[in-house]
Amino acid sequence: MRYAQCGGYTPAEQQRRERLRLRAAGRFARGDTIKEIAQDLRVTEGSVRRWRKAWRDGGAEALRSKGPVSREKLSPRQWAR
């Protein structure tokens, strides 16, 4: 899902993305390559590079979700629709 299509990630999608970043953190610690991680997690190499830089600078905690950027404007019922 892209921001332009639906206005942002749902809370469930934010959690899913956080899990991917944390899985990548474990792979960084093992020394896996960016290409391997990107292929296995089905994300772009650019995303993995950004995650690795954040991980180097702040550890796994830096990869945790910061929460929604703003208060949700849609109700759970509207998200489901």
Secondary structure, 3 states (H helix, E strand, C coil): CCHHHHCCCCHHHHHHHHHHHHHHHHHHHHCCCHHHHHHHHCCCHHHHHHHHHHHHHHCHHHHCCCCCCCCCCCCHHHHHC
